[in-house]
Amino acid sequence: MHNLSAEKAIISLGAWLETPAGSYVRAWQQARLDMLTADIFGFNAMQIGLPQINALSANRMPNKWLTDTHLPAAAEDGNTVPIVVVHDFAELPFASQSLDLLVLPHVLEFTEEPHQVLREVERVLIPEGQVIVCGFNPASLWGLRQAAGRLTGAHFLPQNGEFISLPRLKDWLKLLNMEVNRGHYGCYAPPFITTKWLDRFSFMEKAGDRWWPYLGAIYMVQAIKRVRGMRLIGPAWKTRPANAPKAVPATNRIHKNTDQ
């Protein structure tokens, strides 16, 4: 059965992404995901959750899918996002070691079992497969405003999210033998709710990336599944040393022994 509270939280995040602040976040994440996924090769790629972001649009794998906890409502033009599987994020319905790439946009923050979701991610990834995780940074102006909103009731971000710091997430991934690359931060503008004020502070994007890179409202981390004791082996080319003695046919060896 689906976790109803988690499903409602994901839905509320999807609605928030349609707001001016959500569009600002979506634009940064789309550009960063396009950059990270463009050169990841393989056969099977999967985006888990949040169909409002097309995380695999720049990836060139032949098989790309999107899953979620629910089927989306019809869009204004009558079309729906092509979700191929509806499932509980804590139990991925895929074979072990079957996927080359998984992208989790804000999934861990809106599920009650983030550790279980990561264990499932590790299970379904092939050796050397990759995962990309997006999240809200609690150590940012947006995180501080969200913390204050929990006291006042004026939430800026969806209230059901449990935001995970990037260092903490890296520790979780390392426990699963996932080799973590450096994180990427973005969205340095203050937590405004209007496009007008977000645009006025757009200059902070370059300044923040240079002067306070760990205070962006959004982070993204990429990790590779490593398997202990496993190494890539090339072709077993066998060459004989130049000074190696030539092999003597078995019949010659028999005749030689009988002559003695």
Buried (B, 14 or more C-beta within 10 A) or exposed (E): EEBEEBBBBBBBBBEBBEBBBBBBBBEBBBEBBBEBBEEBEBEBBBBBBBBBBBBBEBBEBEEBBBBBBEEBEEEEEEEEBEBEEEBBBBEBEBEEBBBBBBBBBBBBBBBBBBEBBBBBBBBBBBEBBBBBBBBBBBBBBBBEBBEEBEEEEEBBBBEBBEBBBBEEBBEBBEEBBBEBEEBBBBBBBBBBEEEEBBEEBEEBBEEBBEEEEBBBBBBBBBBBBEEEEEEEEEEEEEEEEEEEEEEEEEEEEEEEEEEE
